């Protein structure tokens, strides 16, 4: 746990970080042209391909990219970085920082957890729809190849998830050049089409979008459910901010991503103006026949990369949720010594792969998945807006007279897109709601169960002060040479393992260190902020070690910092005592029966604290205790 700056920024060069961001962060939004226009003009709520409608839709897409991604996310939401980290869990931590009323905190936590659950739903749907939409190009090139679409999609997805263990940095360096080519191809294809029909650029005027709404009313509102597909990936670029930093992501968007996307969408619109039958697949039909198979190959690579944005975002969110105790501990691997935000979570990787494959097999086509996609995206977008409002008022100290009108505009846009996607619940919108509901249930149950366990530990714990005083009042107690380190919960006066050890063995080590590891609401801490030591009587020391929610606690390094503060602990001879709680079901009213079963299952499958805290296993003594919940 080396020293980190307060707002950590990966130290690589700006151009290298921009290239990595292009390769990881913008894959999702960068592949939206594959299916967005097709769904708008050829989906279940298809818009008639008249010149007025085409210009109106293009205007809506362009100004949505400006308002939602450029202004809201890239310029507004990305200001809400928690010492460089982004994502909805980091945003929730910022929103909670200045809110002390329990009712307000409960509302913020509920919003944050449900937004996180929806983001996981996005992480399942994005790889499925992205890779499917690319491989479906085979049907355009050769209809006889349709039977191979699903098997090829699954093979590609397995390869993608197997590659995750190499880390975001290596993935970004590999994917960045490919995505540069992809965005170049998007711009060239769109530009050539626009050159044949430059009148399509009139859609840059937002009045065309307004006219589309005035002309079509309810049907135009429904069409937003497909227009929002152009915005997928906005939440992922915020969640991935810790991987590359804010500035590289912002520069990449305005210098390359936004222009390439806009040109390609307008090129597809120009094609449909010339040939209305192109609505069957306007992206692939932009290409000449000789380029079809190379384009399918490039699109498949690009959609694999698109999936990377939400996968790496899911790893970041999982890490944050673990440290904030909203999900059980899991093994976590840091894949870069430069950027602390670059991590890999094997259990989450395997779980996502399984769920993505089931999604591909269950829905069968990108068209079927399009209805499921928008709801997860728009729900998370609205929650992000609400949490950022709190941060702007509390942390940034912005004047309400400026914040409320700005956020009101964002909420109107978010509400319109969310409302349009609610109508798609019967066609597939139920899927992300189901995933989000299940994950919200698991996270809230884990949190509540952990509070119950803490309550029982507190109830059974005795006062450390009274215990030390009792040692002074009694005849001298046998003290074993050496140091005993007891892991102690943050809210407990005396570790339960110490009580058990003393009660059974009636001896103590000559020096006893009570080590409490606390998670702060920032992603990283400086080493000088990390450790506090209180010397107590009778050879007792209380050590409080702090770490950020993006850091993995490392007990040997913590004890090394103690040496710098005057407490020298020999790791080779110290003994570590850990309380091992065994939970058994009971008739107590702590949890509902179904919550009890869920929590006990999650508790029993959580990663060992020995592994999680990097404690040398040969120096560990586990002392068990049973609790009924």
C-alpha positions in Angstrom: 0.0 0.0 0.0 2.3 2.7 -1.2 1.6 6.3 -0.9 -1.1 7.7 -3.2 -2.0 11.2 -4.0 -5.4 12.5 -2.8 -6.8 12.4 -6.3 -4.8 9.6 -7.8 -4.0 9.9 -11.5 -2.3 7.1 -13.4 1.2 8.2 -14.1 1.5 7.0 -17.7 1.6 9.7 -20.5 -1.5 11.5 -21.5 -1.6 10.0 -25.0 -1.1 6.5 -23.7 -3.9 7.0 -21.3 -6.2 8.4 -24.1 -5.4 5.4 -26.2 -6.2 3.1 -23.3 -9.4 5.0 -22.6 -10.4 4.7 -26.3 -9.8 1.0 -26.1 -11.7 0.3 -22.8 -14.0 3.1 -21.8 -15.6 4.0 -25.2 -16.1 0.6 -26.6 -19.8 0.4 -25.5 -21.0 3.8 -26.8 -18.7 3.4 -29.8 -20.5 0.3 -31.1 -24.1 1.7 -30.6 -24.2 2.6 -34.4 -24.4 -1.1 -35.1 -28.0 -1.4 -33.8 -29.4 2.0 -32.9 -30.8 3.1 -36.3 -31.9 -0.4 -37.2 -34.0 -0.6 -34.0 -35.5 2.8 -34.5 -36.7 2.2 -38.1 -37.0 -1.6 -38.0 -37.8 -2.5 -34.4 -41.1 -3.4 -32.7 -42.1 0.3 -32.5 -40.6 1.2 -35.9 -40.7 4.8 -37.1 -41.7 5.3 -40.8 -38.6 6.1 -42.9 -39.8 9.4 -44.3 -37.4 12.3 -44.8 -38.9 14.3 -42.0 -38.7 11.4 -39.6 -35.1 10.6 -40.5 -34.0 14.2 -39.9 -36.0 14.3 -36.7 -34.4 11.1 -35.3 -30.9 12.2 -36.3 -31.5 15.5 -34.5 -32.7 13.6 -31.3 -29.6 11.3 -31.4 -27.1 14.2 -31.9 -28.5 16.4 -29.2 -28.9 13.5 -26.8 -25.2 12.8 -27.3 -24.5 16.5 -26.6 -26.8 16.9 -23.6 -26.5 13.4 -21.9 -22.9 12.3 -22.6 -21.0 15.5 -23.4 -22.6 17.9 -20.8 -24.1 15.7 -18.2 -21.5 12.9 -17.9 -18.2 14.2 -19.3 -18.5 17.7 -17.9 -20.9 17.5 -14.9 -21.0 14.0 -13.4 -17.2 13.3 -13.9 -16.6 16.3 -11.5 -17.9 14.0 -8.8 -14.7 12.0 -8.6 -13.9 10.5 -5.2 -10.2 11.1 -5.2 -10.1 10.1 -8.8 -12.5 7.2 -8.6 -15.9 7.2 -10.3 -18.9 4.9 -10.5 -22.1 4.9 -8.6 -20.7 3.4 -5.4 -18.1 6.2 -5.2 -20.8 8.7 -5.9 -23.0 7.3 -3.2 -20.1 7.6 -0.7 -19.7 11.3 -1.7 -23.4 11.9 -1.3 -23.4 10.3 2.2 -20.5 12.3 3.4 -22.4 15.4 4.6 -25.8 13.8 5.3 -26.2 12.8 8.9 -30.0 12.3 9.2 -30.7 8.6 9.1 -33.7 8.9 6.8 -31.7 10.8 4.2 -28.9 8.3 4.4 -31.3 5.4 4.0 -32.7 7.0 0.8 -29.2 7.7 -0.6 -28.1 4.1 0.2 -31.2 2.6 -1.4 -30.7 4.7 -4.6 -27.0 3.8 -4.7 -27.6 0.1 -4.2 -30.4 -0.1 -6.8 -28.3 1.9 -9.3 -25.4 -0.5 -8.7 -27.7 -3.4 -9.2 -29.0 -1.9 -12.5 -25.3 -1.3 -13.6 -24.6 -5.0 -13.1 -27.7 -5.7 -15.3 -26.1 -3.5 -17.9 -22.9 -5.4 -17.5 -24.7 -8.6 -18.4 -26.7 -7.3 -21.3 -24.0 -5.2 -23.0 -21.7 -8.0 -23.9 -24.6 -10.1 -25.2 -26.2 -7.4 -27.4 -22.9 -6.0 -28.6 -21.3 -9.2 -29.8 -24.6 -10.5 -31.2 -25.2 -7.4 -33.2 -21.7 -7.7 -34.8 -21.9 -11.4 -35.6 -25.4 -10.9 -37.0 -23.7 -9.2 -39.9 -23.1 -12.7 -41.3 -26.8 -12.8 -42.0 -26.5 -9.7 -44.1 -23.5 -11.0 -46.0 -24.8 -14.6 -46.4 -28.2 -15.5 -45.0 -27.3 -19.2 -45.0 -24.8 -18.5 -42.1 -27.6 -17.6 -39.7 -27.3 -20.9 -37.8 -23.7 -20.0 -36.9 -24.5 -16.7 -35.2 -25.2 -18.0 -31.7 -22.2 -20.5 -31.5 -19.8 -17.9 -32.8 -21.1 -15.3 -30.3 -20.6 -17.6 -27.4 -17.1 -18.6 -28.4 -16.1 -14.9 -28.8 -17.6 -14.1 -25.3 -15.7 -16.9 -23.6 -12.5 -15.7 -25.1 -13.2 -12.1 -23.9 -13.8 -13.2 -20.3 -10.8 -15.5 -20.3 -8.6 -12.5 -21.2 -9.8 -10.4 -18.2 -7.1 -11.8 -15.9 -4.4 -9.9 -17.8 -5.7 -6.6 -16.5 -7.2 -3.4 -17.9 -3.9 -1.9 -18.8 -2.9 -4.7 -21.1 -6.4 -4.9 -22.4 -6.4 -1.2 -23.2 -3.1 -1.2 -24.9 -4.3 -4.1 -27.1 -7.7 -2.7 -27.8 -6.8 0.9 -28.2 -5.3 0.7 -31.7 -8.2 -1.5 -32.8 -10.7 1.1 -31.6 -8.8 3.8 -33.3 -9.3 1.9 -36.6 -12.9 1.3 -35.7 -13.7 5.0 -35.1 -11.8 5.9 -38.2 -13.9 3.4 -40.2 -17.1 4.9 -38.6 -16.1 8.3 -39.8 -15.1 7.3 -43.3 -18.2 5.2 -43.9 -20.5 8.0 -42.6 -18.6 10.8 -44.3 -18.8 9.1 -47.8 -22.5 8.6 -47.3 -23.0 12.2 -46.2 -21.1 13.4 -49.3 -23.8 11.9 -51.5 -26.6 13.6 -49.6 -25.2 16.6 -47.6 -28.8 17.8 -46.9 -28.9 15.4 -44.0 -26.7 17.8 -42.0 -29.8 20.0 -41.6 -30.7 17.6 -38.7 -28.0 19.4 -36.6 -30.7 21.9 -36.0 -32.6 20.9 -32.8 -35.8 22.2 -34.3 -36.0 19.0 -36.3 -36.2 17.0 -33.2 -38.8 19.3 -31.7 -40.9 19.1 -34.9 -40.7 15.3 -34.8 -42.3 15.4 -31.3 -45.0 17.9 -32.3 -45.8 15.9 -35.3 -46.0 12.4 -33.8 -46.7 13.0 -30.1 -47.1 9.6 -28.3 -45.4 7.6 -31.1 -42.4 10.0 -30.9 -42.2 9.4 -27.1 -42.2 5.6 -27.7 -39.4 6.0 -30.2 -37.1 7.4 -27.5 -36.9 3.8 -26.2 -34.8 3.0 -29.2 -33.0 6.4 -29.5 -31.5 5.8 -26.0 -29.5 2.9 -27.5 -27.1 5.6 -28.8 -26.3 6.6 -25.2 -25.4 3.2 -23.9 -22.0 3.2 -22.2 -22.3 6.6 -20.6 -22.4 5.1 -17.1 -19.5 2.8 -17.9 -17.2 5.7 -18.8 -17.9 7.2 -15.4 -17.4 3.9 -13.6 -14.1 3.4 -15.5 -12.7 6.9 -14.5 -10.4 5.4 -11.9 -8.7 3.2 -14.6 -7.4 6.1 -16.7 -8.3 9.4 -15.1 -10.8 12.1 -15.9 -8.8 14.2 -18.4 -7.8 11.4 -20.9 -11.5 10.3 -21.0 -12.7 13.8 -21.6 -10.2 14.7 -24.3 -10.8 11.4 -26.1 -14.5 12.1 -26.2 -14.4 15.6 -27.7 -11.5 15.0 -30.0 -12.4 11.6 -31.6 -15.4 9.7 -30.2 -18.2 12.3 -30.5 -17.2 13.4 -34.1 -16.9 9.9 -35.3 -20.3 8.8 -33.9 -22.1 11.8 -35.2 -20.7 11.4 -38.7 -21.7 7.7 -38.8 -25.2 8.3 -37.5 -25.7 11.0 -40.1 -24.2 8.8 -42.8 -26.7 6.0 -41.9 -29.5 8.6 -42.1 -28.3 9.8 -45.6 -28.3 6.1 -46.7 -31.9 5.6 -45.6 -32.9 8.9 -47.3 -31.5 7.4 -50.6 -32.7 3.9 -50.1 -35.5 3.3 -47.5 -35.0 -0.5 -47.7 -31.6 0.0 -46.0 -33.5 0.1 -42.6 -32.9 -3.7 -42.5 -29.3 -3.0 -41.4 -28.2 0.5 -42.2 -24.8 0.1 -40.6 -23.6 -2.8 -42.7 -25.3 -1.6 -45.8 -23.1 1.6 -45.6 -20.2 -0.6 -46.6 -19.5 -1.8 -50.2 -20.0 -5.5 -50.8 -16.3 -6.2 -51.0 -15.7 -4.8 -47.5 -18.5 -6.7 -45.8 -16.6 -9.6 -44.3 -13.6 -7.4 -43.1 -16.2 -5.0 -41.5 -17.9 -7.9 -39.7 -14.5 -9.0 -38.4 -13.7 -5.4 -37.2 -17.2 -5.0 -35.8 -16.8 -8.2 -33.8 -13.5 -7.0 -32.4 -15.1 -3.6 -31.5 -18.0 -5.2 -29.8 -15.7 -7.4 -27.7 -14.0 -4.2 -26.7 -17.4 -2.6 -26.0 -18.1 -5.3 -23.5 -14.8 -4.5 -21.8 -16.1 -1.1 -20.7 -18.8 -2.5 -18.5 -16.8 -5.5 -17.4 -14.0 -3.4 -16.0 -16.6 -1.1 -14.6 -18.2 -4.0 -12.9 -14.9 -5.0 -11.3 -14.5 -1.4 -10.0 -18.0 -1.4 -8.6 -17.6 -4.8 -7.0 -14.3 -3.8 -5.3 -16.0 -0.7 -3.9 -19.0 -2.6 -2.7 -16.8 -5.2 -0.9 -14.9 -2.5 1.0 -18.0 -0.7 1.9 -19.5 -4.0 3.2 -22.4 -4.3 0.8 -21.3 -7.7 -0.6 -19.2 -10.5 0.8 -15.5 -10.5 0.5 -14.1 -12.0 -2.8 -10.6 -12.5 -4.1 -9.4 -9.3 -5.8 -6.3 -8.9 -7.9 -4.6 -5.6 -8.6 -3.4 -5.8 -12.2 -1.3 -2.6 -12.3 1.3 -1.1 -10.0 0.6 2.3 -11.6 -3.2 2.7 -11.3 -4.7 1.4 -8.1 -8.2 1.3 -9.8 -7.2 -1.4 -12.2 -8.4 -4.7 -10.7 -9.7 -8.1 -11.6 -12.3 -10.0 -9.6 -12.2 -13.7 -10.6 -15.5 -14.7 -9.0 -17.4 -11.8 -10.6 -15.7 -12.6 -14.0 -17.0 -16.2 -13.9 -20.5 -15.1 -12.7 -20.8 -12.5 -15.5 -19.7 -15.0 -18.2 -22.3 -17.5 -17.1 -25.1 -15.0 -17.0 -24.1 -13.4 -20.3 -24.1 -16.8 -22.1 -27.6 -17.6 -20.6 -28.8 -14.2 -21.8 -27.5 -14.8 -25.4 -29.2 -18.2 -25.5 -32.4 -16.9 -23.8 -33.0 -13.9 -26.1 -31.4 -15.3 -29.3 -30.9 -12.0 -31.2 -29.8 -8.4 -30.7 -33.3 -7.2 -31.6 -34.9 -9.2 -28.8 -32.3 -7.8 -26.4 -32.8 -4.2 -27.4 -36.0 -4.0 -25.4 -34.1 -5.2 -22.3 -31.2 -2.9 -22.8 -32.6 0.6 -22.4 -34.3 0.1 -19.0 -31.0 -0.7 -17.2 -29.2 2.2 -18.8 -31.9 4.9 -18.2 -32.6 3.7 -14.6 -29.0 4.1 -13.7 -28.7 7.4 -15.5 -31.5 8.9 -13.4 -30.1 7.7 -10.1 -26.7 9.1 -11.1 -28.4 12.5 -11.7 -30.1 12.5 -8.3 -26.9 11.6 -6.4 -24.8 14.1 -8.3 -27.3 16.8 -7.3 -26.6 16.0 -3.6 -22.9 16.1 -4.2 -23.1 19.5 -6.1 -25.0 21.0 -3.2 -23.0 19.5 -0.3 -19.4 18.9 -1.5 -19.1 21.5 -4.3 -21.1 24.1 -2.5 -22.8 25.2 -5.7 -25.6 27.7 -5.4 -29.1 26.0 -5.5 -30.3 28.7 -8.0 -27.8 27.3 -10.5 -27.9 23.6 -9.6 -31.6 23.0 -9.6 -32.3 24.3 -13.1 -29.4 22.4 -14.6 -30.3 19.2 -12.8 -34.0 19.7 -13.7 -33.0 19.7 -17.4 -31.1 16.4 -16.9 -34.0 14.9 -15.0 -36.5 15.8 -17.7 -34.3 14.1 -20.3 -33.7 11.1 -18.0 -37.5 10.8 -17.2 -38.4 10.9 -20.9 -36.0 8.1 -21.8 -36.9 6.1 -18.7 -40.6 6.4 -19.3 -40.2 5.3 -22.9 -38.4 2.2 -21.8 -40.9 1.3 -19.1 -43.3 0.7 -22.0 -40.9 -2.1 -23.1 -41.2 -4.1 -19.9 -43.3 -6.9 -21.5 -40.9 -7.2 -24.5 -37.8 -7.7 -22.4 -37.5 -4.7 -20.1 -38.5 -7.1 -17.2 -35.0 -8.7 -17.5 -32.8 -5.9 -16.1 -35.5 -5.2 -13.5 -35.4 -8.8 -12.4 -31.6 -8.8 -12.3 -31.6 -5.4 -10.5 -34.2 -6.6 -8.0 -32.3 -9.8 -7.1 -29.0 -8.0 -6.7 -30.6 -5.2 -4.6 -32.1 -7.9 -2.4 -28.7 -9.6 -2.0 -26.8 -6.4 -1.2 -29.4 -5.1 1.2 -29.7 -8.5 2.9 -25.9 -8.7 3.3 -25.7 -5.2 4.8 -28.6 -5.9 7.2 -27.1 -9.3 8.2 -23.7 -7.8 8.9 -25.3 -5.2 11.1 -27.0 -8.1 13.0 -23.7 -9.9 13.5 -22.0 -6.7 14.7 -24.9 -6.2 17.2 -24.4 -9.7 18.6 -20.6 -9.2 18.8 -21.1 -5.9 20.6 -23.6 -7.5 23.0 -21.2 -10.3 23.9 -18.1 -8.1 24.1 -16.8 -6.9 27.4 -15.1 -3.5 28.1 -11.4 -3.5 27.3 -10.8 -0.9 30.0 -12.4 -3.1 32.6 -10.5 -6.1 31.4 -7.1 -4.3 31.6 -8.0 -2.9 35.1 -8.9 -6.4 36.2 -5.4 -7.6 35.2 -3.9 -4.9 37.5 -6.1 -5.9 40.4 -5.3 -9.6 40.3 -2.1 -11.5 41.1 0.4 -11.3 38.3 -0.7 -13.3 35.3 1.6 -15.5 33.3 2.6 -13.7 30.1 4.0 -15.5 27.1 7.0 -13.9 25.4 6.2 -12.4 22.0 3.4 -10.4 20.3 -0.2 -11.4 19.8 -2.2 -9.5 17.1 -5.9 -9.6 17.5 -8.1 -8.5 14.6 -10.8 -6.3 16.1 -14.0 -5.0 14.6 -14.3 -1.2 14.3 -17.2 -0.9 16.8 -15.9 -3.4 19.4 -14.1 -2.5 22.6 -12.5 -5.9 23.0 -12.0 -8.6 20.4 -14.0 -11.7 21.0 -11.0 -13.9 20.1 -9.2 -12.3 23.1 -12.0 -13.1 25.4 -12.1 -16.7 24.3 -8.4 -17.2 24.4 -8.1 -15.7 27.9 -11.2 -17.6 29.2 -9.8 -21.0 28.1 -6.0 -20.6 28.5 -5.7 -18.0 31.3 -2.5 -16.7 29.7 -1.7 -13.6 27.6 1.3 -12.6 25.4 3.6 -10.0 26.9 2.5 -7.6 24.1 -1.0 -7.5 22.7 -1.9 -5.5 19.6 -5.6 -4.9 18.9 -5.7 -4.2 15.1 -8.8 -2.5 13.7 -9.0 -2.0 9.9 -11.4 0.7 8.9 -12.7 1.6 5.4 -13.0 5.3 4.7 -15.3 7.0 2.1 -12.4 7.9 -0.2 -10.7 5.5 -2.6 -7.1 5.9 -1.4 -5.1 7.3 1.5 -1.6 8.5 2.1 0.6 6.3 4.2 0.9 9.1 6.8 -2.9 9.1 7.2 -3.1 5.4 7.5 -2.1 4.2 11.0 -2.8 5.5 14.5 -1.4 3.8 17.6 -2.6 4.2 21.2 -0.4 2.7 23.9 -2.6 1.3 26.7 -1.7 -0.2 30.0 -0.5 -3.8 30.7 1.4 -4.1 27.3 -1.8 -3.4 25.2 -1.7 -1.4 22.0 -4.7 -0.3 19.9 -3.7 0.1 16.2 -6.3 1.6 13.9 -5.4 1.2 10.2 -7.4 3.0 7.6 -7.7 2.3 3.9 -9.7 3.6 1.0 -12.5 1.7 -0.6 -10.4 0.9 -3.7 -7.5 -0.5 -1.6 -6.9 -4.0 -0.4 -5.8 -4.1 3.3 -2.4 -5.7 3.8 -1.7 -6.5 7.4 2.1 -7.1 7.0 2.5 -3.7 5.4 0.3 -2.1 8.1 2.6 -3.5 10.7 5.6 -2.2 8.8 4.1 1.3 9.1 3.7 0.7 12.8 7.5 0.2 13.0 7.9 3.7 11.6 5.7 5.0 14.5 7.7 3.3 17.2 5.9 -0.1 17.5 8.2 -2.7 16.2 6.4 -6.0 15.5 8.4 -9.0 14.2 6.2 -10.7 11.6 8.2 -13.9 11.9 7.3 -14.4 15.5 4.0 -12.6 15.9 0.8 -14.7 16.3 -2.4 -13.5 14.7 -5.7 -14.4 16.5 -8.9 -14.2 14.4 -12.4 -14.8 15.6 -14.3 -17.2 13.3 -18.0 -16.7 13.7 -20.3 -19.6 12.9 -23.9 -18.5 12.3 -26.8 -20.8 12.9 -30.4 -20.1 12.1 -32.8 -19.4 14.9 -36.3 -18.1 15.7 -35.0 -14.7 16.6 -36.6 -11.7 14.8 -33.2 -10.3 13.6 -33.9 -11.3 10.0 -36.9 -12.6 8.0 -36.7 -16.3 7.3 -35.9 -15.8 3.7 -33.3 -13.1 4.5 -31.8 -15.5 7.1 -31.3 -18.2 4.5 -29.8 -15.8 2.0 -27.4 -14.2 4.4 -26.2 -17.5 5.9 -25.5 -18.8 2.4 -23.5 -15.6 1.5 -21.7 -15.6 4.8 -20.5 -19.2 4.5 -19.2 -18.5 1.0 -17.4 -15.3 1.7 -13.6 -15.2 1.2 -11.5 -16.0 4.2 -10.2 -12.9 6.1 -6.8 -14.5 6.2 -6.5 -14.4 2.5 -8.4 -11.0 2.2 -6.1 -9.2 4.7 -2.9 -10.9 3.4 -2.1 -12.4 6.8 0.6 -15.1 6.8 -1.6 -18.3 7.3 1.2 -20.1 9.2 1.0 -17.5 11.9 -2.8 -17.6 12.4 -4.9 -19.0 15.2 -8.6 -19.1 14.6 -10.9 -19.1 17.6 -14.5 -20.0 16.9 -17.8 -18.7 18.3 -21.4 -19.4 17.5 -24.2 -16.9 17.1 -27.8 -17.4 16.4 -29.4 -15.0 13.8 
